[in-house]
């Protein structure tokens, strides 16, 4: 994929100039949906994230397997390591995708709707984990839930039909911006150090 305009640089190096293996270690993607073509265990699926480090050395090491098990524990799926990935719910499959990204451990993590198919408790747990990851990695996340973005993001980009707004979350997530972007009224509820947005 080439940008339609401008350039994409990582550490001042143009993206096309970075070798594929180096890119696989630099950036990773957690897509919103997954199509698993065949049966494999949850643990084997997560170990796919170690591929950029396995090139030229063969099989998974004990350290790879330990990292995969730790990643599954961190997304509340430690007990499902031996389960068939095709038998998981949509929310469980999303958490497997996050565990796979964790073992890849790229410097740049791109997450497309990571809370899709999650119940409320797992949404909060996943985003708390993502917030922790942002202390050691660059994390860019697509999220349609304004309240989750307000609670967990540090900076936001709001896309409207004909313009965009970006900056620190408290400066951008305000009723005037949200009303311009989404075409409906918003109220702010504040309490216990948190802001919530109510549309309509």
C-alpha positions in Angstrom: 0.0 0.0 0.0 1.3 3.4 -0.9 0.1 6.7 0.6 -2.3 8.6 -1.7 -0.4 11.8 -0.7 2.7 12.6 1.2 5.1 10.1 2.8 5.1 7.7 5.7 8.4 7.8 7.7 9.5 5.7 10.6 12.5 7.2 12.4 13.0 9.4 9.4 13.2 6.5 7.0 10.6 6.2 4.2 8.4 3.1 4.7 9.3 1.5 1.3 13.0 1.7 2.2 12.6 -0.5 5.4 13.1 -4.2 4.8 10.0 -6.4 5.3 11.5 -8.3 8.3 12.5 -5.1 10.0 9.0 -3.7 9.4 7.4 -6.8 10.9 9.3 -6.1 14.1 8.6 -2.4 14.0 4.8 -2.3 13.5 2.0 -4.7 14.1 -1.8 -4.6 13.3 -4.7 -6.0 15.3 -7.5 -6.0 12.8 -11.2 -5.7 13.7 -12.1 -9.1 12.3 -10.3 -12.3 11.6 -11.0 -15.2 9.3 -9.2 -18.3 10.4 -8.8 -20.7 7.5 -8.3 -23.8 9.5 -8.3 -25.3 13.0 -5.3 -24.6 15.3 -5.0 -24.1 19.0 -5.3 -20.7 20.6 -1.7 -21.1 21.8 -0.5 -21.8 18.2 -2.4 -18.9 16.9 -0.8 -16.5 19.4 2.6 -17.9 18.5 2.2 -16.6 15.0 3.1 -13.2 16.5 6.6 -14.5 17.1 7.2 -15.2 13.3 9.4 -12.1 12.8 11.8 -13.4 15.4 11.7 -17.0 14.2 12.9 -16.4 10.7 16.1 -18.4 10.2 15.9 -20.3 13.5 13.1 -22.8 13.0 10.7 -23.8 15.7 9.2 -21.9 18.7 11.5 -21.8 21.7 10.5 -22.3 25.3 10.8 -18.5 25.7 8.3 -18.0 22.8 5.8 -20.4 24.4 6.2 -18.8 27.8 5.6 -15.3 26.2 2.5 -16.6 24.4 1.1 -18.1 27.6 1.8 -14.9 29.5 0.0 -12.9 26.8 -3.0 -15.2 27.0 -3.1 -14.7 30.8 -3.0 -11.0 30.3 -6.2 -11.1 28.1 -8.0 -13.5 30.4 -7.6 -16.5 28.1 -4.9 -18.5 29.9 -7.3 -21.4 30.4 -8.1 -21.6 26.6 -4.6 -22.2 25.3 -5.5 -25.7 24.0 -8.9 -24.7 22.6 -9.6 -24.6 18.9 -9.5 -21.0 17.7 -12.5 -21.8 15.4 -14.6 -22.5 18.5 -14.1 -19.1 20.2 -16.7 -16.4 20.5 -16.1 -13.1 18.6 -14.9 -11.4 21.8 -12.5 -14.2 22.7 -11.1 -14.2 19.2 -10.4 -10.4 19.5 -8.5 -11.1 22.7 -6.5 -13.8 21.0 -5.6 -11.1 18.4 -4.4 -8.8 21.1 -2.3 -11.5 22.7 -0.8 -12.2 19.3 0.2 -8.5 19.0 1.6 -8.6 22.5 4.0 -11.5 21.6 5.0 -9.7 18.4 5.9 -6.7 20.6 6.3 -4.1 17.8 7.3 -0.6 18.6 4.2 0.7 16.8 0.9 -1.0 17.5 -2.1 -0.3 15.3 -5.5 -1.5 16.7 -8.7 -1.4 14.7 -11.7 -1.5 17.1 -10.0 -3.7 19.7 -13.1 -3.7 21.9 -15.4 -5.1 19.2 -17.5 -8.0 20.5 -16.4 -7.5 24.1 -18.6 -7.3 27.1 -18.2 -4.2 29.3 -15.8 -5.8 31.7 -13.5 -7.0 29.0 -13.7 -3.7 27.2 -12.4 -2.0 30.3 -9.7 -4.6 30.9 -8.5 -4.5 27.3 -8.2 -0.8 27.2 -6.5 -0.7 30.6 -3.9 -3.1 29.1 -3.6 -1.0 25.9 -3.1 2.1 28.1 -0.2 0.3 29.8 1.2 -0.7 26.5 1.3 2.9 25.4 4.0 3.6 28.0 6.4 1.4 26.1 5.0 1.4 22.5 3.4 3.9 20.2 -0.3 2.8 20.1 -2.8 4.1 17.5 -6.3 2.8 18.0 -9.5 3.3 16.1 -12.5 3.5 18.4 -16.1 4.6 17.9 -17.0 4.7 21.6 -16.4 8.3 22.6 -16.6 7.5 26.3 -13.9 4.8 26.1 -11.7 7.2 24.1 -12.3 9.9 26.8 -11.3 7.5 29.5 -8.3 5.8 28.1 -6.7 7.9 25.3 -4.1 10.6 25.7 -4.7 12.2 22.3 -7.5 11.9 19.7 -8.2 12.5 16.1 -11.9 13.1 15.4 -12.9 12.8 11.7 -15.9 14.7 10.5 -17.4 14.7 7.0 -15.3 17.6 5.8 -12.8 18.3 8.5 -10.8 16.8 11.4 -9.8 17.8 14.9 -6.7 16.5 16.8 -4.9 17.1 20.0 -5.0 16.1 23.7 -8.2 14.3 24.6 -9.5 16.9 27.0 -9.1 19.7 24.4 -10.7 17.8 21.5 -13.4 15.8 23.1 -15.7 18.7 23.8 -19.4 19.1 22.8 -18.7 21.7 20.1 -16.3 19.4 18.3 -18.5 16.3 18.7 -21.6 18.1 17.5 -19.7 19.4 14.4 -18.3 15.9 13.7 -21.4 13.8 14.3 -24.3 16.2 13.6 -26.1 15.7 16.9 -26.2 17.4 20.3 -23.9 16.2 23.2 -24.0 16.8 26.9 -21.1 16.2 29.3 -21.6 14.4 32.6 -18.8 14.8 35.1 -18.1 12.9 38.3 -15.4 11.0 40.2 -12.7 12.5 38.0 -14.3 11.2 34.7 -16.2 12.8 31.9 -19.0 11.0 30.0 -20.7 12.1 26.9 -24.4 11.6 26.2 -25.7 12.2 22.7 -29.1 13.6 21.8 
